[in-house]
C-alpha cells in the first residue's frame, strides 16, 4: 500500500502563485480580448460582490487542483510505492504531471467549449494556455518543495 504524503505548504503556495497568474493572465495580459470573447462590456466594471464571489470560487478551485495534482504526483512517484527512484528530475516530473493532466482533463473541456458553446479559437487559446501554465506552475512548486 502506498504512503502518500501531501505537502500542504506547497499546495497553499501553489494556490497563491496560480491565483496571481490568473490575476495577470485575465487582467493585464488577456483581460480585454477574453472579456470581448465572453461578450462583456469592457468599459463596465463588474460589481464588487461578483468579483469577490469569483475570487473566492477561484481560490477554492485552485486548492482542489493543487491538492489533487500533489496527490497524483506522489502516486506516480515510485518511491511512494517503496521502489527505487525513477531518476527523473523534479522538473521532468512536474512537466509530465502538468502536461498529462492538461491533456487528459483540461484540453478536452476546452475543446468542448469550442464545439458546443460556440466559443472562438481565440477564447480556447487564452483559456487552455492558462490552464496548462497553472498546472505547470503548481507542479513545479509541489515537486520542488
OpenMM code with the backbone's topology and positions (N, CA, C; nanometers):
from openmm import Vec3, app, unit

residues = "UNK UNK UNK UNK UNK UNK UNK UNK UNK UNK UNK UNK UNK UNK UNK UNK UNK UNK UNK UNK UNK UNK UNK UNK UNK UNK UNK UNK UNK UNK UNK UNK UNK UNK UNK UNK UNK UNK UNK UNK UNK UNK UNK UNK UNK UNK UNK UNK UNK UNK UNK UNK UNK UNK UNK UNK UNK UNK UNK UNK UNK UNK UNK UNK UNK UNK UNK UNK UNK UNK UNK UNK UNK UNK UNK UNK UNK UNK UNK UNK UNK UNK UNK UNK UNK UNK UNK UNK UNK UNK UNK UNK UNK UNK UNK UNK UNK UNK UNK UNK UNK UNK UNK UNK UNK UNK UNK UNK UNK UNK UNK UNK UNK UNK UNK UNK UNK UNK UNK UNK UNK UNK UNK UNK UNK UNK UNK UNK UNK UNK UNK UNK UNK UNK UNK UNK UNK UNK UNK UNK UNK UNK UNK UNK UNK".split()
positions = [
    Vec3(0.0842, -0.1171, 0.0000),
    Vec3(0.0000, 0.0000, 0.0000),
    Vec3(0.0894, 0.1244, 0.0000),
    Vec3(0.0605, 0.2203, -0.0886),
    Vec3(0.1456, 0.3393, -0.0944),
    Vec3(0.1214, 0.4314, 0.0245),
    Vec3(0.2251, 0.5040, 0.0568),
    Vec3(0.2139, 0.6059, 0.1608),
    Vec3(0.2245, 0.7406, 0.0897),
    Vec3(0.1096, 0.8042, 0.0741),
    Vec3(0.1054, 0.9323, 0.0031),
    Vec3(0.1048, 1.0448, 0.1048),
    Vec3(0.2089, 1.1256, 0.0969),
    Vec3(0.2204, 1.2407, 0.1854),
    Vec3(0.2066, 1.3670, 0.1025),
    Vec3(0.1179, 1.4552, 0.1472),
    Vec3(0.0942, 1.5806, 0.0772),
    Vec3(0.1602, 1.6932, 0.1565),
    Vec3(0.2383, 1.7728, 0.0879),
    Vec3(0.2997, 1.8900, 0.1495),
    Vec3(0.1987, 2.0047, 0.1355),
    Vec3(0.1245, 2.0303, 0.2434),
    Vec3(0.0188, 2.1314, 0.2380),
    Vec3(0.0736, 2.2730, 0.2198),
    Vec3(0.1937, 2.2979, 0.2681),
    Vec3(0.2545, 2.4283, 0.2453),
    Vec3(0.2778, 2.4486, 0.0953),
    Vec3(0.3262, 2.3457, 0.0270),
    Vec3(0.3465, 2.3545, -0.1179),
    Vec3(0.2136, 2.3761, -0.1897),
    Vec3(0.1086, 2.3095, -0.1430),
    Vec3(-0.0240, 2.3257, -0.2037),
    Vec3(-0.0710, 2.4699, -0.1868),
    Vec3(-0.0560, 2.5247, -0.0681),
    Vec3(-0.1002, 2.6626, -0.0417),
    Vec3(-0.0190, 2.7617, -0.1254),
    Vec3(0.1116, 2.7411, -0.1337),
    Vec3(0.1951, 2.8302, -0.2154),
    Vec3(0.1551, 2.8198, -0.3624),
    Vec3(0.1245, 2.6985, -0.4084),
    Vec3(0.0786, 2.6802, -0.5465),
    Vec3(-0.0531, 2.7542, -0.5705),
    Vec3(-0.1426, 2.7500, -0.4735),
    Vec3(-0.2705, 2.8220, -0.4854),
    Vec3(-0.2451, 2.9722, -0.4988),
    Vec3(-0.1599, 3.0264, -0.4139),
    Vec3(-0.1297, 3.1695, -0.4181),
    Vec3(-0.0654, 3.2058, -0.5519),
    Vec3(0.0309, 3.1252, -0.5959),
    Vec3(0.1004, 3.1535, -0.7218),
    Vec3(0.0049, 3.1487, -0.8411),
    Vec3(-0.0816, 3.0490, -0.8447),
    Vec3(-0.1745, 3.0383, -0.9580),
    Vec3(-0.2834, 3.1448, -0.9511),
    Vec3(-0.3186, 3.1894, -0.8304),
    Vec3(-0.4146, 3.2995, -0.8172),
    Vec3(-0.3557, 3.4251, -0.8810),
    Vec3(-0.2288, 3.4532, -0.8523),
    Vec3(-0.1653, 3.5707, -0.9105),
    Vec3(-0.1444, 3.5552, -1.0611),
    Vec3(-0.1176, 3.4333, -1.1071),
    Vec3(-0.1097, 3.4106, -1.2509),
    Vec3(-0.2432, 3.4458, -1.3155),
    Vec3(-0.3532, 3.4013, -1.2565),
    Vec3(-0.4860, 3.4330, -1.3103),
    Vec3(-0.5123, 3.5824, -1.3117),
    Vec3(-0.4687, 3.6519, -1.2076),
    Vec3(-0.4846, 3.7963, -1.1993),
    Vec3(-0.4119, 3.8655, -1.3151),
    Vec3(-0.2905, 3.8208, -1.3416),
    Vec3(-0.2117, 3.8794, -1.4506),
    Vec3(-0.2670, 3.8355, -1.5865),
    Vec3(-0.2969, 3.7064, -1.5993),
    Vec3(-0.3407, 3.6489, -1.7270),
    Vec3(-0.4717, 3.7104, -1.7739),
    Vec3(-0.5705, 3.7111, -1.6841),
    Vec3(-0.7029, 3.7603, -1.7212),
    Vec3(-0.7195, 3.9089, -1.6886),
    Vec3(-0.6115, 3.9729, -1.6494),
    Vec3(-0.6111, 4.1162, -1.6246),
    Vec3(-0.5288, 4.1858, -1.7304),
    Vec3(-0.4032, 4.2051, -1.7007),
    Vec3(-0.3143, 4.2821, -1.7887),
    Vec3(-0.2882, 4.2147, -1.9240),
    Vec3(-0.2636, 4.0845, -1.9250),
    Vec3(-0.2233, 4.0192, -2.0495),
    Vec3(-0.3388, 3.9971, -2.1470),
    Vec3(-0.4433, 3.9289, -2.1022),
    Vec3(-0.5505, 3.8910, -2.1942),
    Vec3(-0.6893, 3.9303, -2.1455),
    Vec3(-0.6970, 4.0235, -2.0515),
    Vec3(-0.8256, 4.0626, -1.9947),
    Vec3(-0.9239, 4.1159, -2.0967),
    Vec3(-0.8795, 4.2084, -2.1806),
    Vec3(-0.9703, 4.2683, -2.2790),
    Vec3(-1.0130, 4.1688, -2.3865),
    Vec3(-0.9205, 4.0967, -2.4485),
    Vec3(-0.9662, 4.0007, -2.5502),
    Vec3(-1.0574, 3.8922, -2.4915),
    Vec3(-1.0249, 3.8459, -2.3710),
    Vec3(-1.1083, 3.7433, -2.3068),
    Vec3(-1.2473, 3.7983, -2.2780),
    Vec3(-1.2543, 3.9195, -2.2224),
    Vec3(-1.3838, 3.9815, -2.1910),
    Vec3(-1.4669, 4.0003, -2.3176),
    Vec3(-1.4029, 4.0437, -2.4255),
    Vec3(-1.4751, 4.0592, -2.5519),
    Vec3(-1.5270, 3.9249, -2.6024),
    Vec3(-1.4456, 3.8220, -2.5911),
    Vec3(-1.4886, 3.6880, -2.6331),
    Vec3(-1.6043, 3.6366, -2.5474),
    Vec3(-1.6083, 3.6788, -2.4212),
    Vec3(-1.7172, 3.6396, -2.3316),
    Vec3(-1.8425, 3.7237, -2.3546),
    Vec3(-1.8291, 3.8324, -2.4302),
    Vec3(-1.9428, 3.9193, -2.4557),
    Vec3(-1.9635, 4.0245, -2.3486),
    Vec3(-1.8607, 4.0504, -2.2668),
    Vec3(-1.8697, 4.1516, -2.1629),
    Vec3(-1.8415, 4.2894, -2.2209),
    Vec3(-1.8992, 4.3908, -2.1600),
    Vec3(-1.8682, 4.5290, -2.1941),
    Vec3(-1.7401, 4.5651, -2.1198),
    Vec3(-1.6324, 4.5885, -2.1942),
    Vec3(-1.5023, 4.6134, -2.1295),
    Vec3(-1.4957, 4.7498, -2.0615),
    Vec3(-1.5938, 4.8352, -2.0874),
    Vec3(-1.5976, 4.9658, -2.0227),
    Vec3(-1.6745, 4.9624, -1.8912),
    Vec3(-1.7362, 4.8507, -1.8621),
    Vec3(-1.8170, 4.8377, -1.7406),
    Vec3(-1.7434, 4.7512, -1.6388),
    Vec3(-1.7264, 4.8051, -1.5189),
    Vec3(-1.6605, 4.7292, -1.4121),
    Vec3(-1.7605, 4.6336, -1.3496),
    Vec3(-1.7171, 4.5105, -1.3197),
    Vec3(-1.8082, 4.4173, -1.2515),
    Vec3(-1.8387, 4.4639, -1.1095),
    Vec3(-1.9522, 4.4240, -1.0598),
    Vec3(-1.9902, 4.4576, -0.9223),
    Vec3(-1.8905, 4.3955, -0.8246),
    Vec3(-1.8679, 4.4636, -0.7133),
    Vec3(-1.7722, 4.4158, -0.6128),
    Vec3(-1.8107, 4.2779, -0.5612),
    Vec3(-1.9379, 4.2552, -0.5407),
    Vec3(-1.9841, 4.1249, -0.4921),
    Vec3(-1.9548, 4.0128, -0.5907),
    Vec3(-1.9734, 4.0415, -0.7186),
    Vec3(-1.9455, 3.9404, -0.8217),
    Vec3(-1.7962, 3.9100, -0.8276),
    Vec3(-1.7130, 4.0143, -0.8137),
    Vec3(-1.5679, 3.9935, -0.8145),
    Vec3(-1.5242, 3.9117, -0.6931),
    Vec3(-1.5785, 3.9444, -0.5763),
    Vec3(-1.5425, 3.8706, -0.4540),
    Vec3(-1.5833, 3.7250, -0.4666),
    Vec3(-1.7040, 3.7005, -0.5151),
    Vec3(-1.7519, 3.5627, -0.5338),
    Vec3(-1.6610, 3.4879, -0.6310),
    Vec3(-1.6253, 3.5532, -0.7417),
    Vec3(-1.5363, 3.4906, -0.8400),
    Vec3(-1.4008, 3.4565, -0.7822),
    Vec3(-1.3448, 3.5476, -0.7046),
    Vec3(-1.2133, 3.5245, -0.6448),
    Vec3(-1.2179, 3.4113, -0.5427),
    Vec3(-1.3213, 3.4082, -0.4624),
    Vec3(-1.3351, 3.3014, -0.3624),
    Vec3(-1.3488, 3.1657, -0.4303),
    Vec3(-1.4345, 3.1586, -0.5321),
    Vec3(-1.4512, 3.0318, -0.6036),
    Vec3(-1.3232, 2.9918, -0.6759),
    Vec3(-1.2491, 3.0911, -0.7275),
    Vec3(-1.1217, 3.0625, -0.7922),
    Vec3(-1.0217, 3.0042, -0.6940),
    Vec3(-1.0151, 3.0587, -0.5745),
    Vec3(-0.9227, 3.0081, -0.4721),
    Vec3(-0.9599, 2.8653, -0.4325),
    Vec3(-1.0882, 2.8392, -0.4161),
    Vec3(-1.1329, 2.7036, -0.3816),
    Vec3(-1.0959, 2.6063, -0.4935),
    Vec3(-1.1256, 2.6456, -0.6178),
    Vec3(-1.0908, 2.5597, -0.7315),
    Vec3(-0.9416, 2.5384, -0.7436),
    Vec3(-0.8640, 2.6437, -0.7215),
    Vec3(-0.7179, 2.6319, -0.7285),
    Vec3(-0.6646, 2.5386, -0.6205),
    Vec3(-0.7274, 2.5417, -0.5028),
    Vec3(-0.6865, 2.4494, -0.3964),
    Vec3(-0.7104, 2.3045, -0.4398),
    Vec3(-0.8277, 2.2762, -0.4947),
    Vec3(-0.8568, 2.1393, -0.5389),
    Vec3(-0.7602, 2.0945, -0.6478),
    Vec3(-0.7306, 2.1833, -0.7418),
    Vec3(-0.6359, 2.1485, -0.8484),
    Vec3(-0.4991, 2.1168, -0.7892),
    Vec3(-0.4483, 2.2039, -0.7027),
    Vec3(-0.3150, 2.1835, -0.6453),
    Vec3(-0.3110, 2.0596, -0.5561),
    Vec3(-0.4151, 2.0380, -0.4781),
    Vec3(-0.4188, 1.9218, -0.3886),
    Vec3(-0.4222, 1.7911, -0.4685),
    Vec3(-0.5075, 1.7831, -0.5674),
    Vec3(-0.5176, 1.6605, -0.6474),
    Vec3(-0.3914, 1.6402, -0.7296),
    Vec3(-0.3347, 1.7474, -0.7814),
    Vec3(-0.2092, 1.7365, -0.8560),
    Vec3(-0.0978, 1.6848, -0.7652),
    Vec3(-0.0903, 1.7354, -0.6427),
    Vec3(0.0104, 1.6868, -0.5469),
    Vec3(-0.0099, 1.5382, -0.5187),
    Vec3(-0.1348, 1.4983, -0.5047),
    Vec3(-0.1667, 1.3571, -0.4811),
    Vec3(-0.1240, 1.2722, -0.6012),
    Vec3(-0.1561, 1.3177, -0.7211),
    Vec3(-0.1204, 1.2422, -0.8414),
    Vec3(0.0305, 1.2315, -0.8598),
    Vec3(0.1006, 1.3420, -0.8348),
    Vec3(0.2470, 1.3389, -0.8475),
    Vec3(0.3050, 1.2378, -0.7494),
    Vec3(0.2545, 1.2379, -0.6266),
    Vec3(0.3026, 1.1413, -0.5266),
    Vec3(0.2664, 0.9984, -0.5666),
    Vec3(0.1459, 0.9785, -0.6175),
    Vec3(0.1014, 0.8433, -0.6541),
    Vec3(0.1844, 0.7847, -0.7676),
    Vec3(0.2323, 0.8698, -0.8602),
    Vec3(0.3123, 0.8209, -0.9725),
    Vec3(0.4607, 0.8133, -0.9404),
    Vec3(0.5004, 0.8568, -0.8224),
    Vec3(0.6403, 0.8504, -0.7819),
    Vec3(0.6705, 0.7093, -0.7308),
    Vec3(0.7669, 0.6396, -0.7905),
    Vec3(0.7982, 0.5029, -0.7465),
    Vec3(0.8345, 0.4929, -0.5981),
    Vec3(0.8935, 0.5985, -0.5425),
    Vec3(0.9327, 0.5983, -0.4014),
    Vec3(0.8103, 0.5817, -0.3114),
    Vec3(0.6972, 0.6383, -0.3523),
    Vec3(0.5724, 0.6259, -0.2762),
    Vec3(0.5343, 0.4789, -0.2592),
    Vec3(0.5726, 0.3958, -0.3537),
    Vec3(0.5379, 0.2534, -0.3529),
    Vec3(0.6510, 0.1673, -0.2973),
    Vec3(0.7537, 0.2327, -0.2412),
    Vec3(0.8652, 0.1581, -0.1831),
    Vec3(0.9661, 0.1105, -0.2860),
    Vec3(0.9644, 0.1686, -0.4042),
    Vec3(1.0559, 0.1303, -0.5111),
    Vec3(1.1701, 0.2313, -0.5218),
    Vec3(1.2671, 0.1979, -0.6038),
    Vec3(1.3796, 0.2876, -0.6274),
    Vec3(1.3318, 0.4115, -0.7040),
    Vec3(1.3953, 0.5262, -0.6810),
    Vec3(1.3586, 0.6467, -0.7568),
    Vec3(1.3754, 0.6244, -0.9069),
    Vec3(1.2943, 0.6921, -0.9845),
    Vec3(1.2969, 0.6742, -1.1300),
    Vec3(1.4189, 0.7371, -1.1942),
    Vec3(1.4793, 0.8335, -1.1298),
    Vec3(1.5921, 0.9042, -1.1886),
    Vec3(1.5496, 1.0294, -1.2636),
    Vec3(1.4196, 1.0506, -1.2768),
    Vec3(1.3706, 1.1709, -1.3433),
    Vec3(1.3920, 1.2916, -1.2529),
    Vec3(1.4271, 1.4032, -1.3134),
    Vec3(1.4464, 1.5254, -1.2350),
    Vec3(1.3113, 1.5778, -1.1872),
    Vec3(1.3117, 1.6574, -1.0813),
    Vec3(1.1852, 1.7175, -1.0364),
    Vec3(1.1163, 1.7982, -1.1467),
    Vec3(1.1950, 1.8692, -1.2272),
    Vec3(1.1354, 1.9477, -1.3361),
    Vec3(1.0686, 1.8572, -1.4388),
    Vec3(1.1293, 1.7437, -1.4686),
    Vec3(1.0698, 1.6479, -1.5621),
    Vec3(0.9413, 1.5906, -1.5041),
    Vec3(0.9450, 1.5559, -1.3757),
    Vec3(0.8247, 1.5028, -1.3107),
    Vec3(0.7116, 1.6058, -1.3135),
    Vec3(0.7450, 1.7312, -1.2843),
    Vec3(0.6440, 1.8378, -1.2847),
    Vec3(0.5893, 1.8595, -1.4251),
    Vec3(0.6785, 1.8632, -1.5227),
    Vec3(0.6357, 1.8832, -1.6616),
    Vec3(0.5448, 1.7727, -1.7110),
    Vec3(0.5795, 1.6497, -1.6801),
    Vec3(0.4966, 1.5367, -1.7222),
    Vec3(0.3611, 1.5385, -1.6515),
    Vec3(0.3615, 1.5660, -1.5219),
    Vec3(0.2355, 1.5711, -1.4467),
    Vec3(0.1459, 1.6812, -1.5016),
    Vec3(0.2032, 1.7986, -1.5272),
    Vec3(0.1245, 1.9105, -1.5792),
    Vec3(0.0721, 1.8797, -1.7191),
    Vec3(0.1597, 1.8291, -1.8059),
    Vec3(0.1195, 1.8040, -1.9442),
    Vec3(0.0093, 1.6991, -1.9524),
    Vec3(0.0272, 1.5858, -1.8863),
    Vec3(-0.0717, 1.4794, -1.8999),
    Vec3(-0.2027, 1.5109, -1.8273),
    Vec3(-0.1948, 1.5870, -1.7190),
    Vec3(-0.3183, 1.6314, -1.6536),
    Vec3(-0.3929, 1.7273, -1.7453),
    Vec3(-0.3210, 1.8199, -1.8063),
    Vec3(-0.3810, 1.9139, -1.9009),
    Vec3(-0.4388, 1.8391, -2.0214),
    Vec3(-0.3605, 1.7480, -2.0766),
    Vec3(-0.4017, 1.6753, -2.1965),
    Vec3(-0.5281, 1.5925, -2.1730),
    Vec3(-0.5380, 1.5303, -2.0587),
    Vec3(-0.6499, 1.4405, -2.0336),
    Vec3(-0.7719, 1.5029, -1.9701),
    Vec3(-0.7533, 1.6135, -1.8969),
    Vec3(-0.8652, 1.6682, -1.8202),
    Vec3(-0.9025, 1.8114, -1.8568),
    Vec3(-0.8084, 1.8917, -1.8993),
    Vec3(-0.8385, 2.0317, -1.9312),
    Vec3(-0.8599, 2.0533, -2.0801),
    Vec3(-0.7700, 2.0011, -2.1633),
    Vec3(-0.7816, 2.0206, -2.3073),
    Vec3(-0.9165, 1.9718, -2.3621),
    Vec3(-0.9657, 1.8542, -2.3234),
    Vec3(-1.0963, 1.8112, -2.3750),
    Vec3(-1.2109, 1.9056, -2.3370),
    Vec3(-1.2087, 1.9578, -2.2158),
    Vec3(-1.3133, 2.0523, -2.1731),
    Vec3(-1.3011, 2.1820, -2.2526),
    Vec3(-1.1787, 2.2281, -2.2730),
    Vec3(-1.1576, 2.3500, -2.3510),
    Vec3(-1.2012, 2.3305, -2.4965),
    Vec3(-1.1755, 2.2138, -2.5529),
    Vec3(-1.2210, 2.1849, -2.6890),
    Vec3(-1.3734, 2.1789, -2.6968),
    Vec3(-1.4359, 2.1251, -2.5936),
    Vec3(-1.5819, 2.1198, -2.5920),
    Vec3(-1.6439, 2.2589, -2.5881),
    Vec3(-1.5744, 2.3551, -2.5283),
    Vec3(-1.6247, 2.4931, -2.5280),
    Vec3(-1.6322, 2.5470, -2.6710),
    Vec3(-1.5373, 2.5078, -2.7545),
    Vec3(-1.5400, 2.5480, -2.8957),
    Vec3(-1.6499, 2.4711, -2.9690),
    Vec3(-1.6577, 2.3420, -2.9425),
    Vec3(-1.7519, 2.2574, -3.0153),
    Vec3(-1.8972, 2.2832, -2.9787),
    Vec3(-1.9265, 2.2996, -2.8501),
    Vec3(-2.0657, 2.3026, -2.8057),
    Vec3(-2.1129, 2.4368, -2.7522),
    Vec3(-2.0216, 2.5206, -2.7069),
    Vec3(-2.0611, 2.6503, -2.6521),
    Vec3(-2.0367, 2.7635, -2.7506),
    Vec3(-1.9924, 2.7270, -2.8703),
    Vec3(-1.9662, 2.8228, -2.9782),
    Vec3(-1.8615, 2.9263, -2.9399),
    Vec3(-1.7636, 2.8845, -2.8606),
    Vec3(-1.6533, 2.9731, -2.8245),
    Vec3(-1.5528, 2.9757, -2.9388),
    Vec3(-1.4815, 3.0862, -2.9500),
    Vec3(-1.3838, 3.1014, -3.0581),
    Vec3(-1.2544, 3.0280, -3.0258),
    Vec3(-1.1712, 3.0129, -3.1279),
    Vec3(-1.0395, 2.9548, -3.1060),
    Vec3(-0.9503, 3.0497, -3.0259),
    Vec3(-0.9764, 3.1790, -3.0373),
    Vec3(-0.9028, 3.2764, -2.9557),
    Vec3(-0.9329, 3.2523, -2.8074),
    Vec3(-1.0609, 3.2366, -2.7759),
    Vec3(-1.1032, 3.2067, -2.6388),
    Vec3(-1.0379, 3.0768, -2.5914),
    Vec3(-1.0403, 2.9755, -2.6778),
    Vec3(-0.9768, 2.8472, -2.6483),
    Vec3(-0.8291, 2.8674, -2.6152),
    Vec3(-0.7589, 2.9436, -2.6992),
    Vec3(-0.6158, 2.9653, -2.6788),
    Vec3(-0.5847, 3.0346, -2.5475),
    Vec3(-0.6638, 3.1369, -2.5147),
    Vec3(-0.6422, 3.2094, -2.3898),
    Vec3(-0.6628, 3.1157, -2.2707),
    Vec3(-0.7727, 3.0427, -2.2716),
    Vec3(-0.8054, 2.9576, -2.1571),
    Vec3(-0.7162, 2.8348, -2.1461),
    Vec3(-0.6933, 2.7652, -2.2567),
    Vec3(-0.6189, 2.6393, -2.2455),
    Vec3(-0.4716, 2.6639, -2.2131),
    Vec3(-0.4157, 2.7741, -2.2635),
    Vec3(-0.2764, 2.8036, -2.2279),
    Vec3(-0.2672, 2.8447, -2.0801),
    Vec3(-0.3685, 2.9154, -2.0306),
    Vec3(-0.3726, 2.9475, -1.8880),
    Vec3(-0.3823, 2.8197, -1.8045),
    Vec3(-0.4675, 2.7272, -1.8457),
    Vec3(-0.4829, 2.6022, -1.7713),
    Vec3(-0.3514, 2.5250, -1.7668),
    Vec3(-0.2825, 2.5184, -1.8804),
    Vec3(-0.1550, 2.4464, -1.8819),
    Vec3(-0.0519, 2.5153, -1.7929),
    Vec3(-0.0401, 2.6475, -1.8030),
    Vec3(0.0578, 2.7191, -1.7202),
    Vec3(0.0253, 2.7066, -1.5715),
    Vec3(-0.1027, 2.7091, -1.5380),
    Vec3(-0.1431, 2.6906, -1.3989),
    Vec3(-0.0944, 2.5562, -1.3463),
    Vec3(-0.1182, 2.4508, -1.4237),
    Vec3(-0.0746, 2.3173, -1.3835),
    Vec3(0.0772, 2.3091, -1.3738),
    Vec3(0.1462, 2.3704, -1.4699),
    Vec3(0.2923, 2.3644, -1.4700),
    Vec3(0.3512, 2.4377, -1.3494),
    Vec3(0.3001, 2.5552, -1.3200),
    Vec3(0.3495, 2.6306, -1.2041),
    Vec3(0.3210, 2.5549, -1.0750),
    Vec3(0.1988, 2.5062, -1.0606),
    Vec3(0.1631, 2.4311, -0.9395),
    Vec3(0.2505, 2.3066, -0.9252),
    Vec3(0.2697, 2.2341, -1.0335),
    Vec3(0.3506, 2.1118, -1.0284),
    Vec3(0.4966, 2.1431, -0.9937),
    Vec3(0.5492, 2.2502, -1.0502),
    Vec3(0.6890, 2.2880, -1.0200),
    Vec3(0.7042, 2.3204, -0.8710),
    Vec3(0.6092, 2.3922, -0.8169),
    Vec3(0.6153, 2.4243, -0.6730),
    Vec3(0.6054, 2.2974, -0.5897),
    Vec3(0.5137, 2.2109, -0.6252),
    Vec3(0.4915, 2.0880, -0.5487),
    Vec3(0.6146, 1.9969, -0.5497),
    Vec3(0.6738, 1.9756, -0.6659),
    Vec3(0.7874, 1.8821, -0.6716),
    Vec3(0.9157, 1.9411, -0.6131),
    Vec3(0.9257, 2.0722, -0.6093),
    Vec3(1.0478, 2.1323, -0.5561),
    Vec3(1.0404, 2.1619, -0.4073),
    Vec3(0.9261, 2.1336, -0.3484),
    Vec3(0.9152, 2.1528, -0.2029),
    Vec3(0.9075, 2.0174, -0.1378),
] * unit.nanometer
topology = app.Topology()
chain = topology.addChain("A")
for resn in residues:
    res = topology.addResidue(resn, chain)
    for name in ("N", "CA", "C"):
        topology.addAtom(name, app.Element.getBySymbol(name[0]), res)
